[in-house]
């Protein structure tokens, strides 16, 4: 009996050493989203460009390069990036281990970073990850957003199956006609930041919304362990 498996045409032997292994796909290890006009206004950007970093995977190429949550990636190897899929595809089309140059905007100051790409795992590629969307209640604090919130306690974190140490305000109810609902906020979301500032209480939330003035409020939202930014225009 042949030690090789059957080929596509009967008994033709297939030597495993002759099978081509597809080249690896690069991975930066960040979750990203496009910069909209409202996001640009909230971030006080001079123009709408780049992609916004929602989160950075610990130990990833992005973290080693110095990327941070809230950074705006403007260019990869000198070529402008204005679309999330464009950046994902260009990174995935680059061999793991390749050093790439990133132009990043942080606090309205452009910086240049170097990253050595990791390898995109099969699991990450298949599930869409990679460069990849009661007691203590505070109905008054969320009034401008049209939500009812309460602080995240260890008990609440366990109930929602959040990572240990997650902090913020969990959304318990969303007014279907309020600005938060219009922006895409859902019950069970955790608001971790408003305008880049942590919010842990009703007072934090009220103060942050008040300081937004006429600008859209920039929310960092944690949904089932995935973080992303939303802009909301609070009601008067």
N, C-alpha and C positions, 0 to 999 in steps of 0.2 A: 504494500500500500504506500502510495506517495506520502511523504511527510509534509508536502505543501497542500494548501486548500485548493479546491476547485477554482478555476478562473471563470471568466464570463463565457468561455466557449468550451464546455465539457471538461476534459481532463487537463487542459493546458495549465502547467504549474505556474504559480505566482510566488516568486521569491520575496519574502517580506523586506529584504534589504533593498529591493528595487522600487518599492512604493514611495512616491514622493510625499514628504511631509510638508504641509502648507506652511509658509513663513509665518512667524509670530506677528502679533498685532500690538502696537504700542499702546500704553496707557499712562495717563497723567495722574489719575486718582483724584479727580475733583467732580463735584456735581455743579452744573452750570445752567444758566438760563439767559435768554436774550435781554438786552437793555432796551426797554420801551421808553417812550417819551415821558411817562409818569415816573418811571424809575430814574431816568436821567435827572428829572427835576428834583426828586427826593434826595438823590445823591449829590445834587448841586454840580452836575456835569455841564460843561459848556456846550456839548453836542451829544446827540444820540449815536453811540458807537460802542463796539466791543461786546463781550459777554460777561455776565456777572457770576462770580464764584459763590455758590450757595453754601458749600461745605467742602472740606479737604479731608480725605481719608488718612487716618493716622498711619505713619510709616510709608506712605506712598511717595512717588516721584515728586508730586506737587508739594507735599509737606517738606521733603528734603530740600527742594528748591527755594522754599520760603514763602510759598503762596499762602494767603490767608483768606478766611471767609470775608466776603465783602469786597475783595479785589475785583477790578475790571480788567480782563485780558483784552488787550488792544490788537496784538499782533503775534504771530508765530513765525519765527525765522524771517522777520522783516516784512511779512505779508499780512495785511490787515485782516482782522477777524470780526465779523459783524453778525454771525449766525452760529447758533449752538451746534447744529448738525455739521456745519462746515468745519468747525474746530474738532469735533469728535472724529469725523472722517479723516481729516488730515493727520491727527494723532494716531488713529488706528492704522493708517496706511504707512506709518513709519516704523521701522524695525525697533524692537525693544533693545535698550542699551544705547540708543542714539541720543546724543546731546542736542537739545533744541534751545533756541533763544526765545524768551517771552518778554514782550513789552506789556507792563502792568501799570494800571493807574490805581494809586492808593492815596486816599486823602487829598485828591486832586493834584498829586505829584506823580509823574511818570517814572517808573523804575525799570531796570533791565535785570532779568533773572535767567539763570541757566538751569535746565532740568534734564536729567538723564532718565529717559522713559522706561517704565516698567513694562511688564507683559500683561495684556488683557486676557484674563482667564475665560474659559468656555462658559462658566456659570455667569460671570459678569456680563458677557456678551449676550447670552440668551435671555437674561431677565431685564435687560435694558439699562443696567448700571454701567458705569465706566466713566464717561465724562457727562456724565448724566446729570419730573415735575412731582347748690347745697350748703354745706358748712363753709363759711368764709366767702360766700358768693359776693360779687360786687356788681350788681346790676347798674348802679349809677356810673361806675368807672367806664363801663363799656357802652354807655348810652350814646355817645357820639359815633360809635361804630355800629350800634344795633346788635350788641352781643351781651350775654351774661357770662361772666368769667369768675374763676376762683383760683387761688394759688395752687401750684403743684406741690403736694406733700409726698412723702415717701409712699403713703398708702395710695394716693391718686396715681403716682407713677407706676406702682405695681399693677393697679387696676387696668391702666392703659397699656401695660407691657412696654413702658419706656425704659431707656437705658438708665442705670443707676446714676444719680446725680443730676438728672434733668431738672432744670428750673424754669419758671415762667408762670404763665397764667393759662389754665386750660379753659377752652370755650365750651360752656355747657349748653347754651341756647343761642340760636342765630335768628334774628328778625329777618324773614324772607324779603322784606322790602327795604332793609337797611343797607348802608354802604359796604359793610363787611361781606354780606351775602353777595352783593354785586361784584365784589373783588374776588370772590371764590373761597372765602373763609367757611369752614365747616365745623359742626359740633364735634368735639373731640380733638380739634387742633390745639396745639400749645403755642401761644404767642411768647417767644423768648426775648425778642427785642423790639423796640419801637425807635426808629431813627437812630439805629446803631447803639442804643442804650438798653441795658438789661431791664426788664420789668418783672418785679417779683410780688407787687402788691397793687391794690386799687389806686393808691396814691401815685405810684410810679407810672401807671398807665395814664391817669388823668393829666399828670404833669407833662408827660411826653407828648400827648395829643395837643395840649394847650400850646406847647412850644413849636408845634408844626406850623402854626400860623395859617397862611393861605396855601402852603405847599402840601402835596399829598403826603400822608404819613407812610413811612417805610417800615413794614412789619417783617420780622424774621419768624417764620412759622415752621414748627416741627409737626409733621404729619406721619404717624406710624414710623418714626425714627428717621425720616428723610426731611432735611431742612431746605427751605426755599424762601425767596423774598416775594412779597406782595405789596402793592401800593393801594392805599385806601384814602379817599377824601372824606374826612369826618364831617358829620352833619352838625349844624350849628346848635 
